[in-house]
Amino acid sequence: TGSCTSGICYVNGEQGILRYRGYDIEDLVENCDFVEVAYLLIKGELPNTAERRRYAELLNKESLLHHDMQSFFRSYPFKAHPMSVLAAMSVSLSAFYPEMGDIDPELQVDLAVTRLVSKVRTIIAFIYRHMKGEDFVNPSYKYSYCENFLNMMFKSSVIEYQINPLYVKALNQLLILHADHEQNCSTTAVRLIGSSDANLYASVSAGICALWGPKHGGANQAVIEMLELAHEQKWSAQDIVNKAKQKDSGFLLMGFGHRVYKTYDPRAKIAKRLCQEVLAESGETDPLLELAMELEEVAVNDSYFKERSLYPNVDFYTGLIFRRIGIPTNMFTCMFAMGRLPGWIAHWLEWNKDPYGKIGRPRQVYSGPYVRKVQNLNDR
Ligand code: SDX
């Protein structure tokens, strides 16, 4: 049954339909940027020109990180998984920006939401700079949301960094594709934590942890690792599919299958097209894209995959695009989190405003012993 009533996202798993607030995902990807879609999810409507400008200004204004927070990054090992740092930094925002308990809750929530959308982008870029042992690059007023992110990630004091407009477009589209997906594992975590009246930053941090797993958002990293391994070992697409069919191998075809979609994930279609566009720009071929497309072809025509309705999901092609933009494999799930943030926030707000407003508290089917008596220690 439905775990809640929600008016944010519609998924039809049989027909492969995905809509945010009634708008089809294809329509949003073609005609909006990520900031507009974030606004739509959080506020319920697409912004008009004045609202769009004000929102972009506010996001820029809130994009800096508190100076004392910057020292945290330096305390993490260079090899720490970026998702562990992201989760910790997200909950740390509640220590540095504790406005949620202040007098005007409505206004303060609005501020916290904007801060989070803006600062998470800065945090992810700072995680990358720390991993590389490089100085942080602060956000700048002159750039859009995605341009700013690319500049904070890749600007160098040695070689001039030119922001590639195709990468800006790709990033906008990828973030939109990830922006919401109704009651998935991480969003459910955010709603559940939020139902205890825990603050937004803490709730989102729980969502980040849930997203990390390879059966959920961590699959984008796992897909590339699988493709790289197969390429190195010279496995054919058929070899990979055969492995995935062996139940005792513990090997799954990553980026395939979905709890709700029993047909092609509409996001995977868009990501595949975008991937081909981005990779075509350089004129070079990518052996991993070729392998991925071959793998898709073999898998969707294989009886094991057909019988179980297993098709490519959102994570199958996105990693190849992130990789081309220059984002390291272990940061792909951070990119998913950056995109999913407006969705988590919208669900947190929806639960928060629900007049029913009860704490989430599933019950269980108990399967342990009914009643027992404690025996003396020597008799046990
Ligand atoms: C995301 O919920 C959301 O909306 C999530 C998400 C979002 O936007 O938030 O869409 C993002 O999490 C996408 C999913 C990313 N994960 C992966 O790509 C990992 C690989 N996929 C699987 O682990 C799996 O398909 C799941 C977890 C995604 C879905 O699992 P289900 O629906 O619970 O299906 P299942 O595990 O019960 O599998 C059904 C059958 C089983 O075989 P049988 O026991 O019936 O013989 O299909 C098999 C499974 O073994 N199967 C696979 C497989 N996925 C399922 N076999 C090989 N390779 C696979 N990928």
Boltz pocket constraint, residues with backbone or C-beta under 6 A from the ligand:
constraints:
  - pocket:
      binder: B
      contacts: [[A, 178], [A, 180], [A, 181], [A, 183], [A, 184], [A, 185], [A, 214], [A, 215], [A, 216], [A, 217], [A, 219], [A, 244], [A, 245], [A, 251], [A, 252], [A, 253], [A, 254], [A, 255], [A, 256], [A, 257], [A, 258], [A, 259], [A, 260], [A, 308], [A, 310], [A, 313], [A, 314], [A, 315]]
      max_distance: 6.0
